[in-house]
Amino acid sequence: MSFEDLIPVKPGFGGFDFPYEKSQIVFLGAPVDVTSSYRPGYKFAPAKIREASANLETYIMSAGVDVFEKINITDIGDIIVTPADLELTGRRITNVVEKILTDGKIPAIMGGEHTISYFTLKAFEDVFVIQLDAHRDLRDNYLGDRLCHATVMRRVLDLLPADRLIQLGIRSCSKDEAEFAREAGILAYSTEQINKGLVKITSQVKEIVGSSKVYLSIDLDVLDPAFAPGVSTPEPGGLSTIELLRILREIGKLNLSGFDVVELVPPHDDGTTSFVAARIIYELLATLGSQR
């Protein structure tokens, strides 16, 4: 196995590293830190998530499984980032993800800014995107950029129809984004709606998606800053960690074909957010493993 666009990183996620050929889940770091409009520092995120993951228990009580007894993972390292050329970096991400998918494995991307979701999704076909995020990210242009952290889901809709995007935890957007989402018919649930009816909403999402392939994008600012302070654009009024874990326990039962965890900014973190990122990944892995 050879990926020329990668820098090998050891130890990998969780401190475990099965051979690529025997793995079901393939971790990839994408330390892209190019379009930040407020708090930069995404480039340190994959390393901090790996560090936190090695210091958490791998037995997940909610699922009753030890993650690594059920699933083989490998961590193939970090994508090479060319800061002056986002498109070149993006092509590297797409190429690596395409190979992972071709080999019949699930890519797990550790970001990095949210733009990595667009490049990852270029490798997918006929997939639902479930976005957990404080922000809609549906601007067509932001500060002169058509592709940045604030426009990423608008660019994803250049690839997929609007009825293939479901947004959860949304609580902040511009007037233009709200109008676009309404006209496009994008399904979205706010934090307050989830607070009042988490079980009902996750059931509705599962019914809509059915057996279709799903890509899950988790922007850590979906959480309230009290639970995840180390993000680029913190937004008060978010989900609690336990609410997010409960959502993931249900979403993880879908036909999950890939996922990312993005927007961690370690220079603005006290370590809390890194551990939350690792913990939610373990929760997803446990849910996947319990179905095997």
N, C-alpha and C positions, 0 to 999 in steps of 0.2 A: 504494500500500500504506500502510495507516494502522493503528496499534495504539494506542488511546487509553490503555491501561493500562501503557505503557512510558515509560521515560526513555531517550532515544537516547544511545548511548555510542560515542565514537570515540577511537582506532582500535578496530576489532573484533578478534575472535579471529584470531591470526596476522598481524594488520596488513592482512588482506585483507577486502574487502567487495564482493562481486558484487551486482548488483541482486537484490532479493528474488524477482522474477518468474523469474529464470534460475537460482536456487539449488536445489540438492537437499537441502542440510543447512542448518537454520536454528538459529543459536545464540541462546540467551536466558539472561541472567543473572537469578538468583533470590536476591538477598542477604538471605534470611530469617534472622533472628537473634532468635528469640523464646523458644524452649523449652529453651535450654541449661541443663544441670544441673551443669556443671563449668567448662569453659573457653569463654567466649563470644568472639565476634569473627568469626562466619561472614559478617557483612555486607560484609567487605572481600574476600571470596574471589573473586568474579567478576573484579574489577579486577586482582587479582594473577595469576589464571590467564591473562588477556589479556596482561598484561605479560610473563609468562614465555613465552607462545606466540610473541610477536614476536621472541624471542631464541633460538629453536631452529631448526635446519635443517628444511626442509619435505620434503627427500628422505629417505625412510624405507628404510634398507638392507634390512631384513627382507622388505619387499614389492617392492623394486626400482622404486618409483614416487615421483615428486614429487606430494605430496598435491594441490596446487592445479592440476596439469595434468590430473587425473582427476575432480575434484569441484569444483563451484561451491558456495561457502558464503556465507552472509550472517549478520551479527550484528545483531539488531534492538534490542539494548540490555537494560536491566535493568527487571524488573517493579517497579512502584511498591509499596513495602511500608508497610503501616500497622501498626506494632509492637503497638498495643493491640488489634488485631483480626486474628487469624490467619486466621479463616474468610474475611474480606473479601479479604485478600491471596491466599488460596488460590483463591478464585473467579476472581481476575484471572489467576492462573497457568493454571487450567483453561480459561478463555475463550481465552487466547492460544494454548495448545497445540491446542485444538480447531480454531482457524483454520489453524494450520500443517498439521495433518493433513488438513483439508478441502482444502487447496491441494495435497495430494499430496507433501508434503515431510517430512523426518525432523527432529523437534525434538531439539536437543542442549542440555540444561539444565546450567548451571554454578551450583552451590550455594555457600553456603547450607546450612542444616541439612537433615537427611534427611526432614523432614516434607514437603518439596516433592515427593517421589516420589508421595505419596498424592494430592496435588492434580493432578499431571501425569497419573497413571494414571486419574483420573476421565474423562479425555478419550478413553481407549482402550476398545476392545471386543475380547473374545476374544483375549487376548494372554498369552503366557508371560512371567513376570517372573523374570529371573536376577539375584540379589542377591549382589554381592561385598562381604563385610562381616565384621568381627571378631565382631559381635554379631547375635543373632537378631532383635532389635527386635520381639519378639512379646508383650510385656507387654500386658495389657488396660488397665492403668492404671498410671501412674508419677507419684509425687509429686502426686497429685490430678488429673492430666491424662489424658484418654483419647486425645488426639492430641498426640504429642510425638516427639522423636527416638528414644525408647525403645519406642514403641508403633506406629511407622509401618507396619511390615509386618503387624501384627495388624489395623490399619485397612484395609490393602490387601486383606486377606482378607475384609473386609466387601463388597468389590467383586468378588473373584474366588474360585473354588474353590481349596482347598489344593493340589490337584495341579498347579496352574498356577504355583506358586512353587518355585524351586530356589535354594538358598542355598550359596554357595561361600566357603571360607575361615573358616567359623565356628569360634570358639574360646572364646566367653564367653557365658554366659546364666544366668538364674536357674533354680531347680528347677522353678518353675511353667511357665516357657517350655519347658524340656526336656520336661515331661510333656505340655503342649499340643501341641508339635511331633510328639511320638511318637503321640499319639492322633489327630491330624489327618492323619498320614502325610506330613508335609512332607519332601521329599527334600533332604538337606543333606550336604555334604562338608566335613570339617574341614581345617585347614591341614596337619596331619600326613598325612591321607589323600592330599591333593594332592601333598605332598612325595614320597610313595612311588609315586604313580601318576597324574601329571598327564595324560599322553597318554590313558590308559585312561578317566579321568574325563571329560575334555572330549569324548571319543568317545561316552561314554554319554549325556552331556547333549545332544549333537547328534542322537543317535538318538531320544531321548525327544521332543525339540522338533520334529524333522522340518522341514517347511516352514511351520509356524505362525509367526505374528508374535511378535516378541520385544521386550520392553523390558528394557534393561540398566541396573541401578542400581549404581554403583560408590561405595561409602563408602571413602574413602581410608584409614580405619583397618584395612582388610583387610590392608594392608601392615604389616610389623613397624615399630615406632617408629624403628628404625635407618635405615629408608629413607624414612619419612614422619613426622617428629616433630611437624609442625604440624597436629594433628587435635584434636578436642574431647575424646575419651576414648581415649588410646593404650592398646593392649593388646599386651603382649609375646607373642612366639611367632608372628608373622605371616608372610605371604608376602614374598619378596624382590621387587624391582622386575622383574627378568627373568622370574620365575615369573608375575607378573601379566601382563606383556607377552605371554608365550607363551599364556596363557589367552585373552587378548583376540584374538590372531591367529586362534584357532579360533572363538570366540564370534562374532566379526565376520563369519564366513562364513554365519551364520544369517540368517534374514529379519528383520534388525534394523529396527525401526520407530521407535525412539527410545531415548535414553539420557540418564543424568545422571551427574555427578561431584560428590559432596557431602562435607561435613564438613571442609573446609579451614578452618583458623583462623589467618590470617596473623599476628596478634599473638604467637602461640606458635611461629612458624616462622622458620627462618633463611634461607628462600628455597628450600630443598630440596623441600619438599612442593608448592609452587606449580609448580616445574618438572616434578616427577613428574606432577602433574595434567595439565599441558599435553602432556607426552610421551605419556601413555596415550591422550589424545584423538587425537593425531596418529596413533598406532598404529591406532586404530579407523578413522580416516578413510582411512588407507592400505589397510587390509584391504577396506573398502568400495569404494575406488577401483580396486583391482586386479581387482575382479569386473566392472567396467564396460567 
